[in-house]
Amino acid sequence: MDGAFLALVVIVVVALIFDYTNGFHDAANSIAVAVSTKALTPRVALALAAVMNLIGALLSTAVAKTVGEGIIDPPEGGNGLEIVFAALVGAITWNLITWYYGLPSSSSHALIGGLIGAALAAAHSVKWMGILDKVIIPMIVSPLVGFGLGYLFMLALLWSFRRANAHKANRGFRYAQIVSSATMALGHGMQDAQKTMGIITLALYTAGEIDTFEVPLWVILAAALAISAGTYAGGFRIIRTMGRRIIQLTPAGGFAAQTVASGVMVTTATVFAVPVSTTHITTTSIMGVGSTRRLSAVRWGVAGNIVVAWVVTLPAAAAVAALAFIVTDFIVG
């Protein structure tokens, strides 16, 4: 086994580790609300999320191609695999830091930030217009869409069920949340598992193992299984933040937030092929739904801490990845 092939194997393993951390870091996105409203128990919710993440990951590779080709030029030469490796180190490190502190930051933006930081440290070209179109604009727009649609959809539900028996309505919405939780997890698989597929495919292309940027079947299956395993492992620190600390939702509110968030995720993955943050969309949907009670019902201090984590994710992951590249390049060189 030569050094280049061994390096490729290491990168694939590290990418799947990132995918696993993505699963337990972002498990809260699809189940926190259902758990907080007691529609599902934590373990049942995690099992449902794991299965639907697996299915979602198998449905499309459009986002994978965006991540693999649209952020940096596919690196060539001796330090190409080092760039990919350093990007993964940056993303994993930031995932673990935010998981430890219970902050629902974006694994997607951690990976993209890692790619940018490693590429800059290697003096490799970055597709800044692609980042603007595929990352920055969706990063700003998607939370606003999540908040606005969450607010409007909840108002529509309140008006539609204004004369309904509260007990029966809540019971019905708890059942509906099982479907919305499953759809959320499906959208998460369509978004986040594909980002790992993209990074592995980028490594394979860089190493000359594939001639065109098409995601191999084994990569799809491996990424799907890794994120599902990570999802089932759970992320209870972040579940508490999203399920209770932002606002305590009713079953109707939980259904509204999950329905809006899953709709945005599936649409962006299938129609626009942009790697949006499932965390951003889910959190702002919860805020939008909660705001229908009154603006003060949302714990804006907690929300503010989450927004700070969003803002610093790209540069923080980029900085760690740049440092990882420098260290790796020194060791290899």
JOHU-V453035 format. One line per field, one symbol per residue. phi: phi as a letter, one per 20 degrees, with the letter a starting at -180 (. if undefined). A space follows every 50 residues. Layout:
phi=???
//
This chain:
phi=.ffffffffffffffffgfffffffdgggecgffffemfcfgffffffff fffffffeebcffgffffdedcfgfcnfefffffffffffffgfgffffg emefeefffffffffffffffeldfdeffffffecffffefffffgffff ffffffffffdfdffffffffffffffffffffgffffffefffffgfff ffffffemfcecedfffffgfffffffffffffnbfffgfffecffaeee gffffffffffffffffffeedldefeffgfffffffffffffafffeff ffgffffgfffeggfffffffffffffffffff
//
